[in-house]
Amino acid sequence: MKKGTRQLSANIVSLFILKGAEYIVTFVTLPYLLRVLGPAGYGSIVFCQTIMNYGNLVVDYGFNLTAPRDIAKDEPAAIPQDFAAILGAKCLLLFGATVVILAGLAIFRNHIDALLVFACLPALVGGALFPIWYFQGIQQMRFITIFNIVARTCSVIGIFAFVREAGDVYAAAVFLSVTPLVAGVLSLAMIARRQPHFFRRPTLAAIREKLRDGWDIFLSTLFINLYTNSNVFILGLLTNETCVGYYAAASKLIEAVKGLLMPISNAIFPHVSAMVKDARDDAIRFLCKAVRVIGGLALVLSVLVCIFAAPITRLIMGDAYDASIRVLRIISFLPFIIGLSNIFGIQTMVAFGMQRLFSRILMASAAVNFLLVFPLVWAFAEIGMAITVVCVEGFVTITMYLALRRHGIRLL
C-alpha cells in the first residue's frame, strides 16, 4: 500500500473513531443532563450555547476550509508563517466576538443569565485555540481524535462528579464547554514543544490576507446559520427556557440521526468533484444513485423516528419531556429532507461550480425563515419553531432541485 493511501486510510479511521466517541459521550451524558437539569435548566444552557455558536461563527470565519488548504499546499518553510497568521486572525476575531457578546449582555441583561453565558465562554475560546485546521492540513487527523477524546473524557468526568441536581446548571455549562478549550491547550502545547518556531508575531498584512481569502466562505456559512442557530435564540427571547429545552432536546436527537449519514456524504463529495472534471455525465448518474440510496436510507430513519417518537423520547429524556414528543414527530423528517438537499446543494451545486446559485438559495432561505419564525413561535412556541424549520428546509430542498433542473441536471 502506498504511503498516501495508508495516510488516507489512517485519517478515515481516526475520524470514524472520533465520530463514535462523540456518539458515546452524547448518549451517556445527554439523558443524564436532561433528567437532572430538567427542561428549564437544559434549555437555559442551550440558549447560552447558541450565543457561543454566533461567536464561533465569527471566530471560525472561513478558516475551516481555507486554512487546511493553505497548510496542505505550503512548502515546509512557509507553514510557520501561515500558522501564525491564521492563529493570530482567529485570536483577533475572538477578541471582537467577546466584545460584542459583552455588549449584548449589557443590552439584554434582563433576558439573559450573564453568569451562564460566561460559563459557556470556554467553548468560544477553545474554538479559537484548537488548530484542527493545522492537523487537517498536514494530514495528521489522529491528533484531532486523541485530543478530542482526552478532552471529552474530562468533560464527562466533570459532569458526573459535579452535576447532581437542577441547581448545578452552571457547573454543567462549564463542563459541556471545556472540551474544545482542553483540546486546544493540549494541541498548542504539543506544537510548541515540537515546533516552537511556529509561535511568532504575525504581520497585519498576513492576517488581512487570510481574512480576505476566507470572506466568501464566511458569508455562505453566515447564511446557513441565520436559519439554524438563530432560531433557538429567537425561541428563547420570545418564550422561555422550558420551551427551548423541549425543542432543543428533540433537535439533539435529530442531529444524532442526521450524523449517521454524514460519513457517506463526506466520502461522496471528493469522489464527485473528481468525476466532474472528466466525466460529467457519469457524475450525474452517480448522484442519481446517491439520491436513491441516501434518500431511501434517510426516509427509513425518518419514518422510524416518527413512529417511535414517544418511546424514544421517554427512554432518553424521561417523562418530563413529553412535550418534546410532538416536536420530535414534526421534525422527524428533517434527515430525509436535509439528506436530499445535501446532495442537491453540496454534492452537486458546489461540485459543479454553482457556488453563487447555492449561496443565493441560502440567502432566500434565510429570508423565508425570518418571515415564518416570529409569527409561528409567537403563536405556537416550540411547536411553531419545529414547523418553521421543516418549512424552511423543505424550501431549500425543493428550490435546489428546481434550480438544478433548469440547468439540465435531473437527479430524480
C-alpha positions as CSV (number, residue, x, y, z in Angstrom):
1,M,0.0,0.0,0.0
2,K,1.4,3.4,-1.0
3,K,2.2,5.9,1.7
4,G,-0.5,8.4,0.6
5,T,-3.1,5.6,0.6
6,R,-2.0,4.4,4.1
7,Q,-2.3,8.0,5.4
8,L,-5.7,8.5,3.9
9,S,-6.9,5.2,5.4
10,A,-5.5,6.2,8.8
11,N,-7.2,9.6,8.6
12,I,-10.6,8.0,7.8
13,V,-10.2,5.5,10.6
14,S,-9.3,8.4,13.0
15,L,-12.4,10.4,12.1
16,F,-14.7,7.4,12.4
17,I,-13.2,6.7,15.9
18,L,-13.9,10.4,16.8
19,K,-17.4,10.2,15.5
20,G,-18.0,7.1,17.5
21,A,-16.6,8.7,20.6
22,E,-18.9,11.7,20.1
23,Y,-22.0,9.4,19.9
24,I,-20.9,7.5,23.1
25,V,-20.4,10.8,25.0
26,T,-23.7,12.2,23.8
27,F,-25.8,9.1,24.7
28,V,-24.0,8.8,28.1
29,T,-24.3,12.5,29.1
30,L,-27.5,13.7,27.4
31,P,-30.1,11.5,29.2
32,Y,-28.4,12.2,32.5
33,L,-28.4,16.0,32.0
34,L,-31.9,16.1,30.7
35,R,-33.2,14.3,33.8
36,V,-31.0,16.2,36.3
37,L,-31.4,19.7,35.0
38,G,-35.0,19.4,33.7
39,P,-36.3,21.2,30.6
40,A,-35.8,24.7,32.0
41,G,-32.2,24.1,33.1
42,Y,-31.2,22.3,30.0
43,G,-32.9,24.9,27.8
44,S,-31.1,27.7,29.5
45,I,-27.7,26.1,28.7
46,V,-28.7,25.5,25.1
47,F,-29.8,29.2,24.8
48,C,-26.4,30.4,26.0
49,Q,-24.6,27.8,23.8
50,T,-26.4,29.4,20.9
51,I,-24.8,32.7,21.8
52,M,-21.5,31.0,21.7
53,N,-22.3,29.5,18.4
54,Y,-22.7,33.0,17.0
55,G,-19.2,33.8,18.4
56,N,-17.8,30.6,16.9
57,L,-19.2,31.5,13.6
58,V,-17.1,34.7,13.6
59,V,-14.0,33.0,15.0
60,D,-14.2,30.1,12.6
61,Y,-14.6,32.6,9.7
62,G,-13.8,30.7,6.5
63,F,-10.7,29.0,8.0
64,N,-12.3,25.6,8.4
65,L,-11.8,25.3,4.6
66,T,-9.2,27.8,3.6
67,A,-6.6,27.1,6.4
68,P,-6.3,23.3,5.7
69,R,-6.0,24.0,2.0
70,D,-3.2,26.6,2.6
71,I,-1.3,24.4,5.0
72,A,-1.5,21.5,2.7
73,K,-0.2,23.5,-0.3
74,D,2.6,25.2,1.7
75,E,6.3,24.3,1.4
76,P,7.6,23.3,4.9
77,A,9.4,26.7,5.3
78,A,6.1,28.6,4.7
79,I,4.0,26.7,7.3
80,P,5.1,28.6,10.3
81,Q,4.2,32.0,8.8
82,D,0.7,30.7,7.7
83,F,0.2,29.0,11.1
84,A,1.0,32.3,13.0
85,A,-1.2,34.4,10.6
86,I,-4.2,32.1,10.9
87,L,-3.9,31.7,14.7
88,G,-3.4,35.5,15.0
89,A,-6.5,36.2,12.9
90,K,-8.6,33.8,15.0
91,C,-7.4,35.5,18.2
92,L,-8.4,38.9,16.8
93,L,-11.8,37.6,15.8
94,L,-12.1,36.0,19.3
95,F,-11.5,39.4,20.9
96,G,-14.1,41.1,18.6
97,A,-16.7,38.4,19.2
98,T,-16.2,38.6,23.0
99,V,-16.6,42.4,23.0
100,V,-19.9,42.0,21.0
101,I,-21.2,39.3,23.4
102,L,-20.4,41.5,26.4
103,A,-22.2,44.4,24.8
104,G,-25.2,42.1,24.1
105,L,-25.2,41.0,27.7
106,A,-25.4,44.7,28.8
107,I,-28.3,45.4,26.4
108,F,-30.3,42.2,27.2
109,R,-29.3,41.9,30.8
110,N,-32.9,41.4,31.9
111,H,-33.4,38.4,29.5
112,I,-30.0,36.6,29.6
113,D,-28.2,34.9,32.5
114,A,-24.8,36.6,32.2
115,L,-23.1,34.1,34.6
116,L,-24.4,31.2,32.5
117,V,-23.0,32.9,29.3
118,F,-19.6,33.2,31.0
119,A,-19.8,29.5,32.0
120,C,-20.2,28.7,28.3
121,L,-17.4,31.0,27.2
122,P,-14.6,28.3,27.2
123,A,-16.2,26.8,24.1
124,L,-15.6,30.1,22.3
125,V,-12.0,30.4,23.5
126,G,-11.4,26.8,22.6
127,G,-12.8,27.2,19.2
128,A,-10.1,29.9,18.5
129,L,-7.2,27.9,20.1
130,F,-7.8,24.4,18.8
131,P,-5.9,24.2,15.5
132,I,-8.0,21.5,13.8
133,W,-7.2,23.2,10.5
134,Y,-3.4,22.6,11.1
135,F,-3.8,18.9,11.7
136,Q,-6.0,18.6,8.7
137,G,-3.5,20.5,6.5
138,I,-0.6,18.2,7.5
139,Q,-3.0,15.2,7.2
140,Q,-2.5,14.0,10.8
141,M,-6.1,13.6,11.9
142,R,-5.1,11.2,14.6
143,F,-4.1,14.2,16.8
144,I,-7.6,15.7,16.4
145,T,-9.0,12.4,17.6
146,I,-6.6,11.9,20.5
147,F,-7.0,15.5,21.9
148,N,-10.8,15.4,21.5
149,I,-11.2,12.1,23.3
150,V,-9.0,13.3,26.2
151,A,-11.0,16.5,26.4
152,R,-14.4,14.8,26.2
153,T,-13.3,12.3,28.9
154,C,-12.5,15.2,31.2
155,S,-15.9,16.7,30.4
156,V,-17.8,13.5,31.2
157,I,-15.9,13.0,34.4
158,G,-16.7,16.6,35.5
159,I,-20.4,16.3,34.6
160,F,-21.0,13.1,36.6
161,A,-18.8,14.4,39.5
162,F,-20.2,17.9,39.9
163,V,-23.7,17.9,38.3
164,R,-26.1,16.3,40.8
165,E,-29.2,18.5,40.9
166,A,-31.1,21.1,38.9
167,G,-29.2,23.9,40.6
168,D,-25.9,22.7,39.2
169,V,-26.7,24.2,35.8
170,Y,-23.6,26.5,35.9
171,A,-21.3,23.5,36.5
172,A,-23.0,21.6,33.7
173,A,-22.4,24.5,31.3
174,V,-18.7,24.7,32.2
175,F,-18.0,21.1,31.7
176,L,-20.0,21.0,28.4
177,S,-17.9,23.9,27.2
178,V,-14.4,22.9,28.2
179,T,-13.9,20.2,25.5
180,P,-12.5,22.5,22.8
181,L,-10.5,24.5,25.3
182,V,-8.8,21.5,26.8
183,A,-8.2,20.1,23.3
184,G,-6.8,23.4,22.1
185,V,-4.5,23.9,25.1
186,L,-3.1,20.3,24.7
187,S,-2.6,20.6,21.0
188,L,-0.9,24.0,21.2
189,A,1.4,22.7,23.9
190,M,2.4,19.8,21.7
191,I,3.0,22.0,18.7
192,A,5.0,24.4,20.9
193,R,7.2,21.6,22.1
194,R,7.8,20.1,18.6
195,Q,7.7,23.3,16.5
196,P,8.5,26.3,18.8
197,H,9.3,28.5,15.8
198,F,5.6,28.3,14.8
199,F,4.8,30.8,17.6
200,R,5.8,34.1,16.1
201,R,4.2,37.5,15.7
202,P,2.2,37.6,12.5
203,T,2.2,40.7,10.3
204,L,-1.0,42.6,9.9
205,A,-0.7,42.2,6.1
206,A,-0.6,38.4,6.5
207,I,-3.7,38.5,8.8
208,R,-5.6,40.7,6.3
209,E,-4.7,38.3,3.5
210,K,-6.1,35.4,5.4
211,L,-9.3,37.3,6.3
212,R,-9.8,38.4,2.7
213,D,-9.3,34.8,1.5
214,G,-11.9,33.4,3.8
215,W,-14.6,36.1,3.3
216,D,-16.7,34.3,0.7
217,I,-16.9,31.1,2.7
218,F,-17.7,33.1,5.8
219,L,-20.7,34.7,4.1
220,S,-22.0,31.3,3.0
221,T,-21.7,29.9,6.5
222,L,-23.4,33.0,7.8
223,F,-26.5,32.5,5.7
224,I,-26.8,28.9,6.8
225,N,-26.6,29.9,10.5
226,L,-29.2,32.6,10.0
227,Y,-31.8,29.9,9.7
228,T,-30.3,27.4,12.2
229,N,-28.7,28.8,15.3
230,S,-30.8,32.0,15.2
231,N,-34.0,30.0,15.7
232,V,-33.0,28.8,19.1
233,F,-32.0,32.3,20.1
234,I,-35.3,33.7,18.9
235,L,-37.3,30.9,20.6
236,G,-35.5,31.8,23.9
237,L,-36.3,35.5,23.5
238,L,-40.0,35.0,22.6
239,T,-40.8,32.2,25.1
240,N,-38.8,30.8,28.0
241,E,-36.0,28.3,28.9
242,T,-38.5,25.4,29.2
243,C,-39.8,25.8,25.6
244,V,-36.1,26.0,24.5
245,G,-35.4,22.8,26.4
246,Y,-38.3,20.9,24.8
247,Y,-37.3,22.0,21.3
248,A,-33.5,21.5,21.9
249,A,-33.9,18.0,23.3
250,A,-35.8,16.8,20.2
251,S,-33.5,18.7,17.9
252,K,-30.5,17.0,19.6
253,L,-31.9,13.6,18.7
254,I,-32.5,14.6,15.1
255,E,-28.9,15.8,14.9
256,A,-27.7,12.4,16.0
257,V,-29.8,10.7,13.3
258,K,-28.5,13.1,10.7
259,G,-25.0,12.4,11.8
260,L,-25.4,8.7,10.7
261,L,-25.5,10.0,7.1
262,M,-22.5,12.3,7.3
263,P,-19.7,9.8,6.7
264,I,-21.4,8.8,3.5
265,S,-21.9,12.4,2.4
266,N,-18.3,13.3,3.3
267,A,-17.0,10.4,1.2
268,I,-19.2,11.3,-1.8
269,F,-18.1,14.9,-2.2
270,P,-14.4,14.4,-3.3
271,H,-15.4,11.5,-5.4
272,V,-18.0,13.5,-7.4
273,S,-15.6,16.5,-7.6
274,A,-13.0,14.3,-9.3
275,M,-15.6,12.8,-11.7
276,V,-16.9,16.2,-12.8
277,K,-13.6,17.1,-14.4
278,D,-13.5,14.3,-16.9
279,A,-16.9,12.6,-16.8
280,R,-19.8,15.0,-16.1
281,D,-22.5,12.5,-17.3
282,D,-21.0,9.8,-15.1
283,A,-21.1,12.1,-12.2
284,I,-24.8,12.9,-12.7
285,R,-25.6,9.2,-13.0
286,F,-23.6,8.6,-9.7
287,L,-25.6,11.3,-8.0
288,C,-28.9,9.8,-9.2
289,K,-27.9,6.6,-7.5
290,A,-26.8,8.6,-4.4
291,V,-30.2,10.2,-4.2
292,R,-31.9,6.8,-4.2
293,V,-29.5,5.2,-1.7
294,I,-29.1,8.2,0.8
295,G,-32.7,9.3,0.3
296,G,-34.0,5.8,0.9
297,L,-31.9,5.3,4.0
298,A,-32.8,8.8,5.3
299,L,-36.5,8.2,4.7
300,V,-36.4,4.9,6.6
301,L,-34.7,6.6,9.5
302,S,-37.2,9.5,9.5
303,V,-40.2,7.2,9.4
304,L,-38.8,5.1,12.3
305,V,-38.2,8.3,14.4
306,C,-41.8,9.5,13.7
307,I,-43.4,6.2,14.6
308,F,-41.3,5.6,17.8
309,A,-41.1,9.3,18.9
310,A,-42.9,8.7,22.2
311,P,-40.8,5.7,23.5
312,I,-37.6,7.2,22.2
313,T,-38.3,10.5,24.0
314,R,-39.3,8.8,27.3
315,L,-36.3,6.4,27.2
316,I,-33.7,9.1,26.6
317,M,-35.2,12.2,28.1
318,G,-37.7,11.0,30.8
319,D,-41.3,11.8,31.4
320,A,-40.6,15.5,32.0
321,Y,-40.0,15.9,28.2
322,D,-43.4,14.6,27.0
323,A,-43.9,18.0,25.3
324,S,-40.8,17.1,23.1
325,I,-42.7,14.2,21.5
326,R,-44.8,16.4,19.3
327,V,-41.7,18.4,18.4
328,L,-39.8,15.3,17.5
329,R,-42.6,14.0,15.3
330,I,-42.8,17.2,13.4
331,I,-39.0,17.4,12.7
332,S,-38.6,13.7,12.3
333,F,-38.5,14.0,8.5
334,L,-35.6,16.5,8.6
335,P,-33.0,13.7,8.0
336,F,-34.8,12.9,4.7
337,I,-35.3,16.5,3.6
338,I,-31.7,17.6,4.5
339,G,-30.2,14.4,3.1
340,L,-31.7,15.3,-0.3
341,S,-30.7,19.0,0.0
342,N,-27.1,17.9,0.8
343,I,-26.9,16.0,-2.4
344,F,-28.6,18.8,-4.5
345,G,-26.5,21.5,-2.8
346,I,-23.1,20.4,-1.6
347,Q,-22.6,17.3,-3.7
348,T,-24.0,18.7,-6.9
349,M,-24.1,22.6,-7.0
350,V,-20.7,23.1,-5.2
351,A,-19.1,20.2,-7.1
352,F,-20.3,21.5,-10.4
353,G,-19.1,25.0,-9.7
354,M,-22.5,26.6,-8.9
355,Q,-21.4,28.2,-5.6
356,R,-23.2,31.6,-6.5
357,L,-26.5,29.8,-7.1
358,F,-26.0,27.8,-3.9
359,S,-25.4,31.0,-1.9
360,R,-28.4,32.8,-3.4
361,I,-30.7,29.9,-2.4
362,L,-29.4,30.0,1.2
363,M,-29.9,33.8,1.3
364,A,-33.5,33.3,0.1
365,S,-34.0,30.5,2.7
366,A,-32.8,32.9,5.5
367,A,-35.4,35.4,4.4
368,V,-38.2,32.8,4.4
369,N,-37.1,31.7,7.8
370,F,-37.4,35.2,9.3
371,L,-40.8,35.6,7.7
372,L,-42.1,32.5,9.3
373,V,-40.3,32.1,12.6
374,F,-41.6,35.2,14.5
375,P,-45.4,34.7,13.9
376,L,-45.2,30.9,14.3
377,V,-43.1,30.9,17.5
378,W,-45.3,33.7,18.9
379,A,-48.4,31.6,18.3
380,F,-47.2,28.1,18.9
381,A,-43.9,28.3,20.9
382,E,-41.7,25.3,20.3
383,I,-44.2,23.7,18.0
384,G,-44.1,26.8,15.8
385,M,-40.3,26.6,15.8
386,A,-40.5,22.9,14.6
387,I,-42.9,23.9,11.8
388,T,-40.7,26.7,10.8
389,V,-37.6,24.5,10.5
390,V,-39.4,21.9,8.4
391,C,-40.9,24.5,6.1
392,V,-37.5,26.3,5.5
393,E,-35.6,23.0,4.9
394,G,-38.3,21.9,2.6
395,F,-38.0,25.2,0.7
396,V,-34.2,24.7,0.4
397,T,-34.6,21.2,-1.0
398,I,-37.3,22.0,-3.5
399,T,-35.6,25.2,-4.7
400,M,-32.3,23.4,-5.2
401,Y,-34.0,20.6,-7.1
402,L,-35.8,23.0,-9.4
403,A,-32.7,25.1,-10.0
404,L,-30.7,22.0,-11.0
405,R,-33.5,21.0,-13.4
406,R,-33.3,24.5,-15.0
407,H,-29.6,23.8,-15.5
408,G,-30.2,20.5,-17.2
409,I,-29.3,18.3,-14.2
410,R,-32.1,15.9,-13.3
411,L,-31.4,13.8,-10.2
412,L,-34.9,12.4,-9.8
